[in-house]
Amino acid sequence: MSIKNLAPLLHPQAIAIIGASISREAVGNTILRNVVRGGFAGDVWPVNPHYDSVMDFPCFASVDRLPGTPDIAIIATPPATVPVILRQLGEKGTRIAAIVTSGLTDDNGLKQAALAASKPYGLRIFGPNIIGLIVPAARLDASFALTSAERGSIGLLSQSGAIVSSLLDWAADNGVGFSQVLSFGDMIDVDLGDGVDLLAADPATKTIIIYLESIINPRKFISAARAAGRLKPVIAIAPGRHAAAAKAAATHTGAVANDSRVMDAVLKRAGVIRVAELSELFDAAEITARFPPLPKARLAVVTNGGGAGVIAVDSLLDKGEELAMLTDETLRKLDEMLPAGWSRSNPVDMMGDATPQRYSSTLQTVANDAKVDVLLALHCPVQPATPELTATAVAACVDQGRVGGKPLLTCFLGGREARRARRIVQDAGIANYDLPANAVASLHILAQWARQQEHLTHITPSTCESLRIDRPKALQIFERVAAEGRRMLTEPEAKAVLAAYRVSVPDSLVADSVPAVEHVASSLLKRYSAIAVKVLSRQITHKSDVGGVALNLTSADNAGRAARDMEVALAKLGLGEQLRSHQGWIAACTVSE
């Protein structure tokens, strides 16, 4: 279904909250309070047959009593009432319904009833079992999250409402804003592919981050993500790397869990950057909102503690990224300004007595090195340069998060004193991290983003020969096998399919008798030094287990003898009839040929 009907999410004018309540314990009450707190300027229509008004808003007994058509309807009513409400919304012309309610399943028939009620009208469904929808640009918080979202450039798509709530709380503490926050829950209609499509076309969204536990429609998701990835970074955390976690994810969402290897392959094909931890997701969202992709990410580390620098280098190399090699000119300049005992290499260890002024001048000098693409400033709390004074000096030499035009990442190690420093650099628009490994992980994201961009925008040279395939031939083979009730191709069938797609396969010939084996073996041995003879059967799939394979045969006599031995062995196992009724043997050149 087209995402056209999702367009009201970008500029909603009216919202209905079905199940709004005067009870503060009710979800409908919390959602309405969040709408009011957010300052939504459009029409707000509570719907509940038990009240005349809720929070000073006129309350309507049913959807058909509404004075207009809501762009978005939030449904927080018992599961059995949902299909009827959806039908009423469809008749009203509403385009988006967000079902907070859980419990619409295949087993109780409510999932099918909900879809049947909405589809004739083009009404799109988020959920069920979601936390709500948030559109910061419209000052609309139609959710029951504890913390609202500030306006920004990150689009958040999540299957988990709890993750939405956690991300919003983190973002509020770190000054990070969002363009859209969309919760998907059980995804009976609108899924993550639709969400990616929507945010790809949204000019206010610069970065898309996704929490996903399953992909309902891989083809649609890959298509949407690849298109979006050409325009902006798409970053995902997909839990379930281990069997127990995958089982927990399936229990949580009600969806079939994806094998982690399959998920890896899908995300890679889609051009999505996968991170392993929520902390990485948070940091990835922030760093991609600050800086463009880095085709070159040669890192220079400036520190007042040698140990901290070593930890950063280990993390960098673990990620497969590159440590910058400082030029002789940079080393000469640093010799003139740093104590005699400085490291004379990258990481640049300025010594433990480094003053705030030494920090800022060293950063600027290293930033001027043509072989440096990005800088990481590490600080360990010491008396000569307190974290607060050092942070102030660093902030003074930075413009829009860059020093000398190059991205600067900072890491103030420690607790109480470091917290004040972190606030200073954060307020100055500088990317800051608690630990060196976190800073390096963000650098890795920028480098991965550049590599993904290159992958997604790569165009095959026109000089390459077009691939000529015979898809109808392959389909004909599959259809014949399916018609026979089989799930496994024979070797000749498999080779025929590969050949239809221009994949080279070893030469082979089929024989229906021992003399025929000797004849085809003689033919093959004119071109190859050795051949293999194998049983050909639609039922015997593991031929080696029944003595049905002979390798390295160098004469027609040997091939015939091997075929007779297989005939005897299969007869003893009661499998002789299968050999006779299904063509017999296949002779093929060996792979080494």
Buried (B, 14 or more C-beta within 10 A) or exposed (E): EEBEBBBBBBEBBBBBBBBBBBEEEBBBBBBBBBBBEBEBEBBBBBBBEEBEEBBEBEBBEEBEEBEEBBBBBBBBBEBEBBBBBBBBBBBBEBBBBBBBBBBBBEEEEBBBBBBEBBBEBBBBBBBBBBBBBBBBBBBBBBBBBEBBBEEBBBBBBBBBBEBBBBBBEBBBEBEBBBBBBBBBBBBBBBBBBBBBBBBBBBEBBBBBBBBBBBBBBBEBBBBBBBBBBEBBBBBBBBBBEEEEBBEBBBEBBBBEBBEBEEBBEBBBBBBBBBBEEBBBBBBBBBBBBBBEBBEEBBBBBBBBBBEBBBBBBEBBEEBEBBBBEBBEEBBEBBEEEBEEEBBEEBBBBBBBEBBBEBBBBBBBBBBBBEBBBBBBBBBBBBEBBBBBBBBBBBBEBBEEBBBBEBBBBBBBBBEEBBEEBBBBBBEBBBBBBBBBBBBBBBBBBBBBBBBBBEEBEEEEEEEEEEEEEBEEEBEBBEEEBEEEEEEEBBBBBEBBBEBBEEEEBBBBBBBBBBEBBBBBBBBBBEEBEBBBBBBBBBEBEEBEEBBBBBEEBEBBEBBBBBBEBBBEBBEEBEBBEBBBEBBBBBBBBBEEE
